[in-house]
């Protein structure tokens, strides 16, 4: 079922989550052990991230450096199929520009359609760690808008290098990312909203936001979107604090602000157990306020750890 259909059929705010594929060498049991404690809250869909290949440089005997690729996690398509088969819930694979040619993207979408997966979250993706700017794969997409166009074309039965239109088209529900504190590469919020609106005009069906810790940022973002005529569902993304190191790590990675009150509370903690408790309490208050606001779903970034998300969900659902 499509994510948007779940929203239409719901009479209250839903619970959903995002998971990471397990590390290379781990079995699917590691992933299921993470998801199992959260299934009592009946998530109608689970997002699965995609992690592109990274590069390492190894010194050869002649002194030259050899560029080698390394992949640390299994494929998102297979993980989505495993989750959908095991739990009988819908999955939302992340589809990114980086690391894919257009042909590889089409093949991934064909596989997803064959597996009965009805949703994709379309993203440009981040640059690899060894680069300072995003570089598309040769023959790949530069922007999420181009990737959306390819999915929309397949939904209309138009495939690459084919002159005819096929009847056996796909029918993906397309999600895109939104940034309550603006994308790090956008010059300002107005420009960021304008680019987001273009994604909606091309065919995106819903928005899921980057994590935030100040609900006012989300409320302002929704208002700006509505003023620009963006009327599709906007799902807030949440993450409970779990470690003191996240005070600097999260702003650096995701370009977000940590409210002074939360930062002071985390700084005052003696250990990460206390930090996790602060994080749960903050996320519960965020969640309650967002439910009152009428959000379609509370979407939790579990980051491979379910304990804090479970405590928050117990207080809300």
C-alpha positions as CSV (number, residue, x, y, z in Angstrom):
1,X,0.0,0.0,0.0
2,X,1.1,3.5,-0.7
3,X,2.2,5.8,2.2
4,X,-0.4,8.3,1.2
5,X,-3.1,5.7,1.3
6,X,-2.1,4.8,4.9
7,X,-2.6,8.5,5.8
8,X,-6.0,8.6,4.1
9,X,-7.2,5.5,6.0
10,X,-5.9,6.6,9.4
11,X,-8.0,8.3,12.0
12,X,-5.0,9.3,14.2
13,X,-1.3,10.1,14.0
14,X,0.6,7.0,12.8
15,X,4.0,5.7,14.1
16,X,6.7,5.1,11.5
17,X,10.5,4.6,11.6
18,X,13.6,4.6,9.6
19,X,16.3,1.9,9.9
20,X,19.8,1.3,8.6
21,X,20.8,-1.8,6.7
22,X,23.0,-3.9,9.0
23,X,26.8,-3.6,8.8
24,X,28.6,-5.9,6.4
25,X,29.0,-9.4,7.9
26,X,25.9,-9.1,10.1
27,X,22.9,-11.2,9.5
28,X,19.3,-10.1,8.9
29,X,18.6,-11.2,12.5
30,X,20.5,-8.2,13.8
31,X,18.0,-6.0,11.9
32,X,15.0,-7.9,13.1
33,X,16.2,-7.7,16.7
34,X,16.2,-3.9,16.3
35,X,12.7,-3.8,14.7
36,X,11.0,-6.4,16.9
37,X,10.6,-4.2,20.0
38,X,8.8,-1.5,17.9
39,X,6.3,-3.7,16.1
40,X,3.7,-3.4,18.9
41,X,3.2,0.2,17.8
42,X,2.0,-1.1,14.4
43,X,4.1,1.0,12.0
44,X,2.3,0.9,8.6
45,X,5.7,1.5,6.8
46,X,9.4,1.3,7.5
47,X,12.0,3.4,5.7
48,X,15.3,1.8,4.8
49,X,18.3,4.0,4.0
50,X,20.8,3.5,1.3
51,X,24.5,3.8,1.8
52,X,26.5,4.3,-1.3
53,X,29.9,2.9,-1.9
54,X,32.9,4.7,-0.4
55,X,36.5,5.0,-1.5
56,X,39.7,4.1,0.1
57,X,43.2,4.7,-1.2
58,X,45.8,1.9,-0.8
59,X,49.5,2.3,-1.4
60,X,50.9,0.0,-4.1
61,X,54.4,-1.4,-4.1
62,X,55.5,1.1,-6.7
63,X,54.5,3.9,-4.3
64,X,51.4,5.0,-6.3
65,X,47.9,5.1,-4.6
66,X,45.2,2.8,-5.9
67,X,41.6,4.0,-5.5
68,X,39.4,1.1,-4.3
69,X,35.7,1.0,-3.5
70,X,34.3,-0.5,-0.3
71,X,30.8,-1.3,0.6
72,X,29.9,-1.6,4.3
73,X,26.2,-2.5,4.1
74,X,24.0,-4.9,2.0
75,X,21.6,-3.6,-0.6
76,X,18.5,-1.7,0.3
77,X,16.3,-3.6,-2.1
78,X,17.0,-6.9,-0.5
79,X,16.6,-5.5,3.0
80,X,13.2,-4.1,2.1
81,X,12.1,-7.4,0.6
82,X,13.2,-9.2,3.8
83,X,11.3,-6.7,6.1
84,X,8.2,-6.8,4.0
85,X,8.2,-10.6,3.9
86,X,8.9,-11.0,7.6
87,X,6.6,-8.4,9.1
88,X,4.0,-7.9,6.4
89,X,4.4,-4.1,6.5
90,X,5.2,-1.8,3.7
91,X,8.7,-0.6,3.2
92,X,10.1,2.7,1.7
93,X,13.5,2.2,0.2
94,X,15.6,5.3,-0.2
95,X,16.6,5.9,-3.8
96,X,19.6,8.2,-4.3
97,X,21.5,9.8,-7.2
98,X,25.0,9.2,-6.0
99,X,26.6,5.9,-7.1
100,X,23.9,5.0,-9.7
101,X,23.6,5.4,-13.4
102,X,20.2,5.9,-14.9
103,X,20.2,2.3,-16.1
104,X,21.1,1.0,-12.6
105,X,18.3,3.2,-11.2
106,X,15.8,1.7,-13.7
107,X,16.9,-1.8,-12.8
108,X,16.5,-1.1,-9.1
109,X,13.0,0.2,-9.7
110,X,12.1,-2.8,-11.8
111,X,13.2,-5.1,-9.0
112,X,11.2,-3.0,-6.4
113,X,8.1,-3.1,-8.6
114,X,8.5,-6.9,-9.0
115,X,8.7,-7.4,-5.2
116,X,5.5,-5.4,-4.6
117,X,7.1,-2.4,-3.0
118,X,4.9,0.6,-3.7
119,X,7.0,3.5,-2.2
120,X,10.3,5.2,-2.7
121,X,11.9,8.1,-1.0
122,X,13.8,10.1,-3.6
123,X,17.0,11.9,-2.5
124,X,20.0,13.3,-4.2
125,X,22.2,11.8,-1.4
126,X,25.4,13.1,0.2
127,X,28.8,13.3,-1.4
128,X,31.3,10.6,-0.5
129,X,33.6,11.3,2.5
130,X,36.6,11.9,0.3
131,X,34.9,14.7,-1.7
132,X,33.8,18.2,-0.7
133,X,31.1,18.5,-3.3
134,X,28.5,16.1,-4.7
135,X,29.7,14.4,-7.8
136,X,27.1,12.4,-9.8
137,X,28.0,9.0,-11.3
138,X,28.8,9.2,-15.0
139,X,25.5,8.6,-16.7
140,X,23.7,9.3,-13.4
141,X,21.5,12.1,-12.1
142,X,22.8,15.4,-10.7
143,X,19.7,16.3,-8.8
144,X,16.7,14.7,-7.0
145,X,14.4,16.4,-9.5
146,X,16.0,14.4,-12.3
147,X,15.5,11.2,-10.3
148,X,11.9,12.1,-9.6
149,X,11.3,12.5,-13.3
150,X,12.7,9.0,-14.0
151,X,10.3,7.5,-11.5
152,X,7.4,9.4,-12.8
153,X,8.3,8.3,-16.4
154,X,8.3,4.7,-15.3
155,X,4.9,5.2,-13.5
156,X,3.7,6.3,-17.0
157,X,5.2,3.2,-18.7
158,X,8.2,5.1,-20.2
159,X,11.5,3.3,-19.8
160,X,15.0,4.3,-20.9
161,X,16.0,3.7,-24.5
162,X,12.5,2.6,-25.5
163,X,10.3,4.4,-28.0
164,X,7.1,2.8,-27.0
165,X,5.0,3.2,-23.8
166,X,4.4,0.0,-21.9
167,X,1.1,-1.0,-20.2
168,X,2.9,-2.7,-17.3
169,X,4.0,0.6,-15.8
170,X,5.1,1.0,-12.2
171,X,3.0,2.9,-9.6
172,X,5.3,4.2,-7.0
173,X,4.3,6.7,-4.3
174,X,7.1,9.2,-4.2
175,X,8.4,10.8,-1.0
176,X,11.0,13.6,-0.9
177,X,13.0,15.3,1.9
178,X,12.2,18.6,3.5
179,X,14.4,20.7,5.7
180,X,12.8,22.8,8.5
181,X,16.2,24.5,9.0
182,X,16.9,24.6,5.2
183,X,19.3,22.4,3.2
184,X,22.9,23.2,3.9
185,X,23.5,24.1,0.3
186,X,20.5,26.4,-0.1
187,X,21.3,30.1,0.0
188,X,18.2,30.8,2.1
189,X,14.9,29.2,3.2
190,X,12.9,30.9,0.4
191,X,15.1,29.3,-2.3
192,X,14.9,25.9,-0.5
193,X,11.1,26.0,-0.4
194,X,11.1,26.9,-4.1
195,X,13.2,23.9,-5.0
196,X,11.0,21.7,-2.8
197,X,7.9,23.0,-4.7
198,X,9.5,22.0,-7.9
199,X,9.8,18.4,-6.7
200,X,6.1,18.5,-5.8
201,X,5.2,19.8,-9.3
202,X,7.2,17.0,-10.9
203,X,5.1,14.4,-9.0
204,X,6.2,13.9,-5.3
205,X,3.4,12.7,-3.1
206,X,4.6,13.5,0.4
207,X,7.5,15.1,2.4
208,X,9.4,13.7,5.3
209,X,11.6,16.2,7.2
210,X,15.1,16.2,8.4
211,X,15.3,15.7,12.1
212,X,14.7,18.7,14.3
213,X,14.6,19.4,18.0
214,X,12.6,22.6,18.1
215,X,9.0,22.1,17.0
216,X,8.6,25.8,16.1
217,X,11.1,25.1,13.2
218,X,8.6,22.5,11.9
219,X,5.6,24.7,12.4
220,X,7.2,27.6,10.5
221,X,8.3,25.2,7.7
222,X,4.8,23.9,7.3
223,X,3.4,27.4,7.2
224,X,6.0,28.4,4.5
225,X,5.1,25.4,2.4
226,X,1.4,26.0,2.6
227,X,1.9,29.6,1.6
228,X,3.8,28.4,-1.5
229,X,0.9,26.1,-2.4
230,X,2.5,22.9,-1.2
231,X,-0.5,21.0,0.2
232,X,0.8,17.4,0.4
233,X,1.5,15.6,3.8
234,X,4.6,16.8,5.6
235,X,5.9,14.1,8.1
236,X,8.1,15.3,10.9
237,X,11.3,13.4,11.5
238,X,12.4,12.9,15.1
239,X,15.3,11.4,16.9
240,X,15.8,11.0,20.7
241,X,19.2,12.1,22.0
242,X,21.2,9.1,23.2
243,X,24.8,10.2,23.7
244,X,26.6,13.4,24.8
245,X,28.7,13.3,21.6
246,X,25.6,14.0,19.5
247,X,25.7,17.6,20.8
248,X,28.4,18.3,18.2
249,X,27.9,15.3,15.9
250,X,24.3,16.0,14.9
251,X,24.7,19.7,14.0
252,X,27.9,18.8,12.1
253,X,26.3,16.0,10.1
254,X,22.8,17.3,9.6
255,X,23.3,21.1,9.8
256,X,20.7,21.6,12.5
257,X,20.5,23.6,15.7
258,X,20.1,22.2,19.2
259,X,17.9,24.3,21.5
260,X,19.8,25.9,24.4
261,X,17.5,24.2,27.0
262,X,18.2,20.7,25.5
263,X,21.9,21.3,25.1
264,X,22.3,22.5,28.7
265,X,20.4,19.5,30.0
266,X,22.6,17.1,28.0
267,X,25.8,18.9,29.1
268,X,24.7,18.5,32.7
269,X,24.4,14.7,32.4
270,X,27.1,12.6,34.0
271,X,26.8,9.7,31.6
272,X,25.1,8.6,28.4
273,X,22.4,6.7,30.4
274,X,21.3,10.1,31.8
275,X,21.6,11.6,28.3
276,X,19.3,9.0,26.9
277,X,16.7,9.8,29.6
278,X,16.9,13.5,28.8
279,X,16.5,12.6,25.1
280,X,13.4,10.5,25.7
281,X,11.7,13.1,27.8
282,X,12.4,15.8,25.1
283,X,11.2,13.6,22.3
284,X,8.0,12.7,24.2
285,X,7.2,16.4,24.6
286,X,8.0,17.1,21.0
287,X,5.8,14.1,20.0
288,X,2.8,15.2,22.1
289,X,2.9,18.7,20.7
290,X,3.1,17.4,17.1
291,X,0.2,15.0,17.6
292,X,-1.9,17.9,18.9
293,X,-0.8,19.8,15.7
294,X,-2.3,17.0,13.7
295,X,0.7,15.5,11.9
296,X,0.0,12.4,9.7
297,X,2.8,10.4,11.3
298,X,5.6,10.7,13.8
299,X,8.6,9.4,11.9
300,X,11.5,8.3,14.2
301,X,15.1,8.0,13.1
302,X,16.1,4.9,15.1
303,X,19.8,4.9,13.8
304,X,20.1,1.2,14.7
305,X,19.0,1.7,18.4
306,X,15.4,1.0,19.3
307,X,15.4,1.4,23.1
308,X,14.8,5.1,23.3
309,X,12.3,5.1,20.4
310,X,10.4,2.4,22.2
311,X,10.2,4.5,25.4
312,X,8.9,7.5,23.4
313,X,6.4,5.4,21.6
314,X,5.1,3.9,24.8
315,X,4.2,7.3,26.0
316,X,2.5,8.4,22.8
317,X,0.8,5.5,21.1
